[in-house]
Amino acid sequence: MSQSAVEVNILGKSYKMACPVGQESALTGAADLLNEKLNEMKSRTKVTKSEQLAVMAALNFCHELKLEQAKNQEYTDTMDQRIKMLQSTIENALIEKGE
């Protein structure tokens, strides 16, 4: 897969990143979201060190990801239960019809 170079700005610093061709807008969008979150955190807290802000943002993103994963797992479990119930209902209806 070919790569392209994309330049993003985070907290006033420019970073050149390798990116799969066709994913440039996704990367710049992610960088914009990160920059927005970092600037929000910087204005809400007294933290001024970029490294500390980055760690705090990473922890927040990881926490949000874990919450979403838990919601997805709960949804998957619910759908699995419903599918099993439907299969059972169909099987019982076929058995009753065959008798």
C-alpha positions in Angstrom: 0.0 0.0 0.0 1.4 3.4 -0.9 1.9 6.1 1.6 1.7 9.9 1.4 3.1 12.5 3.7 0.6 14.7 5.6 1.5 17.7 7.7 -0.7 18.3 10.8 -0.5 21.0 13.5 -1.0 20.1 17.1 -0.7 22.7 19.8 1.1 25.0 17.4 3.7 22.4 16.4 3.9 20.9 12.9 4.2 17.2 12.5 4.8 15.4 9.2 3.1 12.0 9.2 3.1 9.0 6.9 -0.4 8.1 5.8 -2.0 5.5 3.5 -3.1 7.1 0.2 -6.8 8.0 0.5 -6.8 8.4 4.2 -5.3 11.9 4.4 -8.6 13.6 5.3 -9.2 11.0 8.1 -5.8 11.7 9.5 -6.2 15.5 9.4 -9.7 15.1 10.9 -8.2 13.0 13.8 -5.5 15.6 14.3 -8.0 18.4 14.4 -10.1 16.5 17.0 -7.0 15.9 19.1 -5.9 19.5 18.8 -9.4 20.6 19.8 -9.4 18.3 22.9 -5.9 19.4 23.9 -6.8 23.0 23.7 -10.0 22.5 25.7 -8.0 20.6 28.4 -5.3 23.4 28.4 -7.9 26.1 29.0 -9.8 24.0 31.7 -6.8 22.9 33.6 -3.6 24.5 34.8 -1.5 22.0 32.9 0.7 23.7 30.3 3.2 21.0 29.5 2.3 19.4 26.1 3.4 16.0 27.3 1.1 16.0 30.3 -1.8 17.3 28.1 -1.1 14.5 25.6 -1.2 11.8 28.3 -4.4 13.2 29.8 -6.0 13.3 26.3 -4.8 9.8 25.6 -6.3 8.5 28.8 -9.6 10.3 28.1 -9.8 8.8 24.6 -9.0 5.3 25.9 -11.7 5.7 28.6 -14.2 6.7 25.9 -13.1 3.8 23.7 -13.6 1.3 26.6 -17.1 2.7 27.2 -18.0 2.3 23.5 -16.6 -1.2 23.4 -18.7 -2.2 26.5 -21.8 -0.7 24.8 -21.0 -2.6 21.6 -20.5 -5.9 23.5 -23.8 -5.4 25.4 -25.6 -4.8 22.0 -23.9 -7.9 20.5 -25.0 -10.0 23.5 -28.6 -8.7 23.2 -28.7 -9.4 19.5 -27.3 -12.9 20.0 -30.0 -13.6 22.6 -32.7 -12.4 20.3 -31.4 -14.5 17.4 -31.4 -17.6 19.6 -34.9 -16.9 20.7 -36.1 -16.4 17.1 -34.3 -19.6 16.0 -36.0 -21.5 18.9 -39.4 -20.0 18.0 -39.0 -21.0 14.3 -37.9 -24.5 15.2 -40.8 -25.0 17.6 -43.3 -23.7 14.9 -41.8 -26.1 12.4 -42.1 -29.0 14.8 -45.7 -28.1 15.6 -46.6 -27.8 12.0 -45.0 -31.2 11.2 -47.1 -33.0 13.8 
